Amino acid sequence: MTIRIRIKRRLKVWGTNLLAVVCFTLAPLVAPFPGPGGTPLILAGLHLLSINNPWAKRLKDWLEKNLTSWSDLVFIDNRLCRIGWDILIYLSLLGGVLTFIWLEGLQLGAFDLYIVEVSHNSVWQTLLAMTLYFPVLAWFRNRYRWRRLVQVLGIRTSKHWSEKLPAKAITLHQPWASLVAKGAKTVETRSWRPPKKLIGQRIAIHAGKQRAGSTSEEFEMAVMGHLGVNWRKELPAGAVIATALLAEAVQAAGDGKDAPTREEALFGNYAGGRWMWQLRNVKPVEPPAPAKGQQRIWNLKPAKKSRRKGQK
């Protein structure tokens, strides 16, 4: 093997490792912004490392085997975001201290760090800027506050990147779908038993376009306590608004003791022989994902945007 080939291979190894380091360095900086955050950069950096490093390849194989969706990487992405902003905060503190030393001309031991003589006003201006800078960094340390700021500014963003929607869905009329999303309704009552393969799996909660008709006063008061006074006009329709884990399904005895609480007895039909679907670990989907609902359990397919006439 010639020296030229060795140098070429070595440069290739160093180049891929350097690109991986760049990806890992940029990931914390990109993580707070809306979108997929730093997760793609993490995966790209890990892929580059796995080319020349056996341990990185084993780690990549383990991630591909055990982490099957974007939601499994959200925790890693969140932690990376926090670590990245902590580094920025400490670097800004270090920069502020060095700036103070440079401006004030402090003497530390035998080292004279005096560089330039300036007025005390500039020093206090620097300290004031540092004081105002730290709370801003600390507040934006949480990535979800970035998203909230973007929403306040009126920029429409999508959070569907953070969790892939389940393949199976069930349609509920309003307000029952929103009650599930809020956690007020933990049991869905149906006259039929869910497929056994869905037990222990996550399903999408789809809000149908049909709303509740005339209801009792007690039901109205209970719903307003969770969804507000104008729930009939404000609740979303024709979209997936939450996902839930279908823990189990048992038949109701019909003795009036099947509902978990008195309030939940108003939100379902607990007659004898009906099936009670236990919904756990409910996660709202924001913004709601538009989809066309169907009866019983159906395959989730996002609704296609309608095209205007004249467009091909």
C-alpha positions as CSV (number, residue, x, y, z in Angstrom):
1,M,0.0,0.0,0.0
2,T,1.5,3.3,-1.1
3,I,1.8,6.3,1.1
4,R,-0.6,8.2,-1.1
5,I,-3.4,5.6,-0.5
6,R,-2.7,5.6,3.2
7,I,-3.0,9.4,3.4
8,K,-6.1,9.3,1.3
9,R,-7.8,6.7,3.6
10,R,-6.7,8.6,6.7
11,L,-8.1,11.8,5.4
12,K,-11.4,10.1,4.6
13,V,-11.6,8.8,8.2
14,W,-10.7,12.1,9.7
15,G,-13.2,13.9,7.3
16,T,-16.1,11.6,8.3
17,N,-15.3,12.0,12.0
18,L,-15.1,15.7,11.6
19,L,-18.5,15.9,9.9
20,A,-19.9,13.8,12.7
21,V,-18.5,16.2,15.3
22,V,-20.0,19.1,13.3
23,C,-23.4,17.4,13.4
24,F,-23.3,16.7,17.1
25,T,-22.2,20.3,17.7
26,L,-25.0,21.9,15.6
27,A,-27.7,19.6,17.0
28,P,-28.1,21.5,20.4
29,L,-28.2,24.8,18.5
30,V,-30.9,23.6,16.1
31,A,-32.9,21.7,18.7
32,P,-34.9,24.6,20.2
33,F,-36.3,25.7,16.9
34,P,-39.7,24.3,15.5
35,G,-39.5,21.3,13.4
36,P,-37.6,18.0,13.8
37,G,-35.0,19.8,16.1
38,G,-31.6,18.2,16.5
39,T,-32.7,14.6,16.1
40,P,-31.8,14.3,12.3
41,L,-28.4,15.7,13.1
42,I,-27.9,13.2,15.9
43,L,-28.7,10.4,13.5
44,A,-26.5,11.8,10.8
45,G,-23.6,12.1,13.1
46,L,-24.1,8.6,14.4
47,H,-24.2,7.3,10.9
48,L,-20.9,9.0,10.0
49,L,-19.3,7.7,13.1
50,S,-20.5,4.2,12.4
51,I,-18.5,4.1,9.1
52,N,-15.1,3.9,10.8
53,N,-15.9,3.1,14.5
54,P,-17.2,-0.3,15.5
55,W,-18.7,0.9,18.8
56,A,-20.7,3.6,16.9
57,K,-21.9,0.9,14.5
58,R,-23.1,-1.3,17.4
59,L,-24.9,1.7,19.0
60,K,-26.5,2.6,15.6
61,D,-27.7,-1.1,15.2
62,W,-29.1,-1.0,18.7
63,L,-31.0,2.2,18.1
64,E,-32.4,0.9,14.8
65,K,-33.6,-2.2,16.6
66,N,-35.1,-0.7,19.7
67,L,-36.1,2.9,18.7
68,T,-38.7,2.4,16.0
69,S,-40.4,5.9,15.9
70,W,-39.6,9.5,16.3
71,S,-41.3,9.6,19.7
72,D,-38.6,7.3,21.1
73,L,-36.0,10.0,20.3
74,V,-37.9,13.0,21.7
75,F,-36.4,12.4,25.2
76,I,-32.8,12.3,23.7
77,D,-33.6,15.4,21.7
78,N,-34.9,17.3,24.7
79,R,-31.9,16.4,26.9
80,L,-29.6,17.5,24.1
81,C,-31.4,20.8,23.8
82,R,-31.0,21.5,27.6
83,I,-27.3,20.5,27.5
84,G,-26.7,22.7,24.5
85,W,-28.2,25.7,26.1
86,D,-26.4,25.1,29.4
87,I,-23.1,25.1,27.4
88,L,-24.2,28.4,25.8
89,I,-25.0,29.9,29.1
90,Y,-21.7,28.9,30.6
91,L,-19.8,30.2,27.5
92,S,-21.6,33.5,27.8
93,L,-20.7,33.7,31.5
94,L,-17.1,33.0,30.6
95,G,-17.1,35.5,27.8
96,G,-18.6,38.1,30.1
97,V,-15.9,37.5,32.8
98,L,-13.2,37.8,30.1
99,T,-14.7,41.0,28.8
100,F,-14.8,42.4,32.3
101,I,-11.2,41.5,32.8
102,W,-10.3,43.0,29.5
103,L,-12.1,46.2,30.2
104,E,-11.3,46.7,33.8
105,G,-7.7,45.5,33.7
106,L,-7.6,43.2,36.8
107,Q,-4.4,41.9,38.2
108,L,-4.4,38.2,39.1
109,G,-1.3,37.1,41.0
110,A,1.9,37.7,39.0
111,F,0.0,38.1,35.7
112,D,-0.9,41.6,34.8
113,L,-4.0,41.4,32.6
114,Y,-4.3,45.1,32.2
115,I,-4.7,45.8,28.5
116,V,-6.6,49.1,28.0
117,E,-7.9,51.7,30.4
118,V,-11.5,52.5,29.9
119,S,-14.1,54.3,31.9
120,H,-16.2,52.6,34.5
121,N,-19.4,53.3,32.5
122,S,-18.5,50.8,29.8
123,V,-17.8,48.2,32.5
124,W,-21.2,48.7,34.0
125,Q,-22.8,48.6,30.6
126,T,-21.2,45.3,30.0
127,L,-22.4,43.9,33.3
128,L,-25.9,45.2,32.6
129,A,-25.9,43.5,29.2
130,M,-24.8,40.2,30.9
131,T,-27.5,40.5,33.5
132,L,-30.2,41.0,30.8
133,Y,-28.7,38.2,28.7
134,F,-28.8,35.4,31.2
135,P,-32.6,35.4,31.9
136,V,-33.2,35.3,28.2
137,L,-31.0,32.3,27.7
138,A,-32.5,30.5,30.7
139,W,-36.0,31.1,29.5
140,F,-35.3,29.8,26.0
141,R,-33.5,26.8,27.5
142,N,-36.8,25.0,27.1
143,R,-37.5,24.1,23.5
144,Y,-41.3,24.2,24.0
145,R,-41.1,27.9,24.9
146,W,-39.5,28.5,21.5
147,R,-42.6,26.9,19.9
148,R,-44.9,28.9,22.1
149,L,-43.1,32.1,21.0
150,V,-43.5,31.1,17.4
151,Q,-47.2,30.4,17.9
152,V,-47.7,33.8,19.6
153,L,-46.0,35.5,16.6
154,G,-48.6,33.9,14.4
155,I,-46.3,31.4,12.6
156,R,-48.1,28.1,12.0
157,T,-46.0,25.1,12.9
158,S,-46.6,21.4,13.0
159,K,-45.7,19.0,15.8
160,H,-46.5,15.8,14.0
161,W,-42.8,15.2,13.6
162,S,-42.5,14.4,17.3
163,E,-44.7,11.4,17.2
164,K,-45.8,9.2,14.4
165,L,-49.5,8.6,14.5
166,P,-50.8,5.1,15.1
167,A,-52.0,3.0,12.1
168,K,-55.4,2.3,13.7
169,A,-58.0,4.9,14.7
170,I,-61.4,5.1,16.1
171,T,-63.9,8.0,15.6
172,L,-65.7,9.6,18.5
173,H,-68.3,12.4,18.2
174,Q,-67.8,15.6,20.0
175,P,-67.5,16.4,22.9
176,W,-66.5,12.8,23.8
177,A,-63.4,12.9,21.6
178,S,-62.1,16.1,23.3
179,L,-63.0,14.7,26.7
180,V,-60.7,11.8,26.0
181,A,-58.0,14.2,24.9
182,K,-58.4,16.2,28.1
183,G,-58.2,13.0,30.2
184,A,-61.7,13.5,31.6
185,K,-62.9,10.4,29.8
186,T,-60.8,7.3,30.4
187,V,-63.3,4.7,29.4
188,E,-64.9,4.4,25.9
189,T,-68.0,2.2,25.9
190,R,-69.0,0.2,22.8
191,S,-71.4,-2.6,22.0
192,W,-68.6,-4.6,20.4
193,R,-65.3,-5.9,21.6
194,P,-62.0,-4.5,20.1
195,P,-59.7,-6.8,18.2
196,K,-57.4,-8.7,20.5
197,K,-54.3,-7.5,18.6
198,L,-55.1,-3.9,19.5
199,I,-54.9,-4.6,23.3
200,G,-51.8,-3.0,24.6
201,Q,-51.3,-0.9,21.4
202,R,-51.8,2.8,20.8
203,I,-54.8,4.0,18.8
204,A,-55.6,7.4,17.3
205,I,-58.6,9.3,18.7
206,H,-60.5,10.9,15.8
207,A,-63.0,13.7,16.4
208,G,-65.9,13.2,14.0
209,K,-67.8,16.1,12.4
210,Q,-71.1,15.1,14.1
211,R,-71.7,16.7,17.5
212,A,-73.9,15.8,20.4
213,G,-77.6,16.7,20.1
214,S,-79.8,17.6,23.0
215,T,-78.3,16.4,26.3
216,S,-79.1,16.7,30.0
217,E,-78.3,19.7,32.1
218,E,-76.0,17.6,34.3
219,F,-74.1,16.5,31.2
220,E,-73.8,20.0,29.9
221,M,-72.4,21.3,33.2
222,A,-69.9,18.5,33.4
223,V,-68.7,19.1,29.8
224,M,-68.4,22.8,30.3
225,G,-66.2,22.2,33.4
226,H,-63.6,20.6,31.1
227,L,-64.1,22.2,27.7
228,G,-65.5,25.6,28.4
229,V,-68.8,27.3,27.8
230,N,-68.6,27.5,24.0
231,W,-67.5,23.9,23.4
232,R,-70.1,23.3,20.7
233,K,-68.5,26.0,18.5
234,E,-64.8,25.7,19.4
235,L,-64.1,22.0,19.4
236,P,-62.1,20.6,16.4
237,A,-63.9,18.2,14.0
238,G,-62.7,15.9,11.2
239,A,-59.2,15.4,12.7
240,V,-57.1,13.3,14.9
241,I,-56.8,15.1,18.2
242,A,-55.1,12.5,20.5
243,T,-53.6,9.1,20.8
244,A,-54.2,6.7,23.6
245,L,-53.0,3.3,24.8
246,L,-55.8,0.7,24.7
247,A,-55.0,-1.1,28.0
248,E,-57.8,-3.6,28.2
249,A,-61.5,-4.2,27.4
250,V,-64.0,-5.7,29.9
251,Q,-67.7,-6.1,29.8
252,A,-69.9,-4.0,32.0
253,A,-72.0,-5.7,34.7
254,G,-74.8,-3.1,34.5
255,D,-75.0,-2.7,38.2
256,G,-74.2,1.0,38.2
257,K,-70.7,0.5,39.6
258,D,-68.8,0.1,36.3
259,A,-67.9,3.7,35.8
260,P,-64.7,4.9,37.5
261,T,-66.4,8.1,38.7
262,R,-69.8,9.6,38.9
263,E,-68.8,12.1,36.3
264,E,-67.6,9.5,33.9
265,A,-70.9,7.7,34.2
266,L,-72.3,10.7,32.3
267,F,-69.8,10.3,29.5
268,G,-70.6,6.7,28.5
269,N,-73.2,4.0,28.3
270,Y,-72.5,1.4,31.0
271,A,-75.4,-0.9,30.3
272,G,-74.9,-4.6,31.0
273,G,-73.0,-6.5,28.3
274,R,-71.4,-3.4,26.8
275,W,-67.6,-3.3,26.4
276,M,-65.5,-0.8,28.4
277,W,-62.3,0.2,26.6
278,Q,-59.7,1.3,29.1
279,L,-57.7,4.2,27.6
280,R,-54.4,5.1,29.3
281,N,-51.5,7.4,28.6
282,V,-53.4,9.8,26.5
283,K,-51.3,12.3,24.4
284,P,-53.0,15.2,22.6
285,V,-52.0,15.8,19.0
286,E,-51.4,19.6,18.4
287,P,-52.3,20.9,16.0
288,P,-55.0,18.3,15.1
289,A,-54.2,16.1,12.1
290,P,-57.0,16.3,9.5
291,A,-58.4,12.9,8.5
292,K,-61.7,11.4,7.3
293,G,-63.3,9.3,9.9
294,Q,-65.1,5.9,9.5
295,Q,-67.0,3.5,11.6
296,R,-65.5,0.9,13.9
297,I,-61.6,0.5,13.8
298,W,-60.2,1.9,10.6
299,N,-56.8,2.5,9.0
300,L,-55.6,6.1,9.5
301,K,-54.8,8.0,6.4
302,P,-54.3,11.8,6.5
303,A,-56.9,13.7,4.5
304,K,-55.6,15.1,1.2
305,K,-55.8,18.8,0.7
306,S,-58.4,19.8,-1.9
307,R,-57.0,21.5,-5.0
308,R,-58.6,24.5,-6.4
309,K,-60.2,24.4,-9.8
310,G,-57.9,25.1,-12.6
311,Q,-54.9,23.6,-10.9
312,K,-53.4,20.4,-12.2
